[in-house]
Amino acid sequence: MITLTKDDEPADLDGVTHLSIGVSWDPTAGSSGGVMGKLRRKVGTDLDLIAIAMQGGDPVRLAGLDSLDPMGNRSLLHSGDNQTGRGDGDDETVTVEFDKIPSNITSIVFVAAAYKKGSAFNKARNISFKVYDSTGGSSEQVADIWPSLLTTDNGCAIAKAMRTGGGWKLKVINETGKIKQGNEQALMQFAVNK
């Protein structure tokens, strides 16, 4: 078992064949009360979990938004878009099967973003990024990462899986930043800088 925090050095993923990262959040009324507050809670807010596969310094595949299986072999698999934050457990997940990741992929950066126009981190509550060792078909939580409530940013680099020789390591990042909403180039550039 591995246990991860932001302050840790990258953790060896020896023996970990499947890794999942999930994001969960709750809809909020923000500072609105009355009818407007009820409407905001009903509509919810749309956060997006995205995994960006890198070849050296270049992003080459993206899991999330409208791409659920970018490798075509289920090695990097997104659960689909939850646009409200309603429901128990993780609202969106990405699962990596390391043995199937093509050898030209050197790292995978996991990002959560209020990507679509009108969405924002401050329109969500209780945002949590969980990392699971999903080896053997069961999921054991190894990290629970919470972004700061003080941020006005709309993106968070959660973690980065890096190929090291014949294995992989995982580093918790938990750094927020601004991403131009609706702009995939800005999203990928944010990941490249991590």
Beta strands, then each sheet from edge to edge (+ up, - down):
strand 1: 11-12
strand 2: 18-27
strand 3: 48-55
strand 4: 58-63
strand 5: 76-78
strand 6: 92-97
strand 7: 107-113
strand 8: 124-133
strand 9: 140-145
strand 10: 155-164
strand 11: 167-177
sheet 1: 1+ 11- 10+ 7- 3+ 4-
sheet 2: 5+ 6- 2+ 8- 9+
end
